[in-house]
Amino acid sequence: MTKKTLDLWATQDVHEGDRLRLFSAVAQAVKATTVLYPGCYVDVAPSFVFESVTYVDVDKRAAGFFGDADGVAEIVAAHGGLRDPDVSFVHADYTDDLGFPAEAFDLLVSLYAGFVSEHCTQYLRIGATLLVNPSHGDAALASIDPRYELAGVVITADGDYRVVTSELCEYLVPKKPQSVTADRLHASGRGIDYTRSPFAYLFTRVA
Ligand SMILES: C[S@@+](CC[C@H](N)C(=O)[O-])C[C@H]1O[C@@H](n2cnc3c(N)ncnc32)[C@H](O)[C@@H]1O
């Protein structure tokens, strides 16, 4: 592994094991083999628990990181993943046509990377899952997207994560009455202030 790869992973894994705990909780709740992660930067943690992961980012550092295939495989194996992981990286803007077949993936990941669901839902199988956090407004956008239904929330406490699938009607309730529209979310680039604040949401693609 190159020093650069090690250093980049150290900056990503600054709260050691945090993403491993997140994706482990998601993997327990969601049956998925093929995962698409647009705006991944160097977060290779999905490969610790999922068999086949395609990563997408425009950042040169991410391209350099995933270009060190042996280093990435070492990191994956050291965290309990496969010794010869199925990891692909596409150095691209996810708002462009990524060239994947429609509905090719079982899980779409959207964490702190903008409106991933808007551009990449086409690649997610109907019946499969979007994991999305609220920070950039993508969770709110998914909540008003007729292709999605809320299926669970990811709760964090004391650095651990668990998926909750009950009483979902208590989530996605804005603190202040307001109409949530795609135009407003695009204009603000921020999420909605909800009465409950889970770390992330799981939506099922229904259409
Ligand atoms: C704040 S980082 C989050 C990285 C990772 N998802 C995480 O949670 O640690 C946002 C990443 O999204 C990438 N990104 C933002 N917009 C993008 C786009 N349109 N296409 C590809 N990558 C994008 C950036 O290059 C950056 O690496």
The ligand as an SDF file (V2000), in Angstrom:
LIG
                    3D

 27 29  0  0  0  0  0  0  0  0999 V2000
  -18.0920   15.5990    1.6710 C   0  0  0  0  0  0  0  0  0  0  0  0
  -17.4520   14.3570    0.6260 S   0  0  0  0  0  0  0  0  0  0  0  0
  -18.2820   12.9230    1.2700 C   0  0  0  0  0  0  0  0  0  0  0  0
  -17.5210   11.6820    0.9720 C   0  0  0  0  0  0  0  0  0  0  0  0
  -18.1890   10.3960    1.4530 C   0  0  0  0  0  0  0  0  0  0  0  0
  -19.4970   10.2250    0.8530 N   0  0  0  0  0  0  0  0  0  0  0  0
  -18.3140   10.3610    2.9510 C   0  0  0  0  0  0  0  0  0  0  0  0
  -19.4430   10.3460    3.4690 O   0  0  0  0  0  0  0  0  0  0  0  0
  -17.2900   10.3290    3.6210 O   0  0  0  0  0  0  0  0  0  0  0  0
  -18.3140   14.6690   -0.8910 C   0  0  0  0  0  0  0  0  0  0  0  0
  -17.6980   13.9240   -2.0820 C   0  0  0  0  0  0  0  0  0  0  0  0
  -18.6570   13.9520   -3.1360 O   0  0  0  0  0  0  0  0  0  0  0  0
  -17.9670   14.1970   -4.3320 C   0  0  0  0  0  0  0  0  0  0  0  0
  -18.9330   14.7520   -5.2850 N   0  0  0  0  0  0  0  0  0  0  0  0
  -19.7290   15.8450   -5.1040 C   0  0  0  0  0  0  0  0  0  0  0  0
  -20.4590   16.0750   -6.2020 N   0  0  0  0  0  0  0  0  0  0  0  0
  -20.1200   15.1130   -7.0940 C   0  0  0  0  0  0  0  0  0  0  0  0
  -20.5320   14.8130   -8.4210 C   0  0  0  0  0  0  0  0  0  0  0  0
  -21.4660   15.5690   -9.0340 N   0  0  0  0  0  0  0  0  0  0  0  0
  -19.9890   13.7490   -9.0350 N   0  0  0  0  0  0  0  0  0  0  0  0
  -19.0710   12.9810   -8.4220 C   0  0  0  0  0  0  0  0  0  0  0  0
  -18.6140   13.2240   -7.1630 N   0  0  0  0  0  0  0  0  0  0  0  0
  -19.1270   14.2740   -6.5220 C   0  0  0  0  0  0  0  0  0  0  0  0
  -16.8380   15.1230   -3.9650 C   0  0  0  0  0  0  0  0  0  0  0  0
  -15.8060   15.0830   -4.9260 O   0  0  0  0  0  0  0  0  0  0  0  0
  -16.4330   14.5670   -2.6080 C   0  0  0  0  0  0  0  0  0  0  0  0
  -15.4240   13.6120   -2.7200 O   0  0  0  0  0  0  0  0  0  0  0  0
  1  2  1  0
  2  3  1  0
  2 10  1  0
  3  4  1  0
  4  5  1  0
  5  6  1  0
  5  7  1  0
  7  8  2  0
  7  9  1  0
 10 11  1  0
 11 12  1  0
 11 26  1  0
 12 13  1  0
 13 14  1  0
 13 24  1  0
 14 15  1  0
 14 23  1  0
 15 16  2  0
 16 17  1  0
 17 18  1  0
 17 23  2  0
 18 19  1  0
 18 20  2  0
 20 21  1  0
 21 22  2  0
 22 23  1  0
 24 25  1  0
 24 26  1  0
 26 27  1  0
M  CHG  2   2   1   9  -1
M  END
$$$$
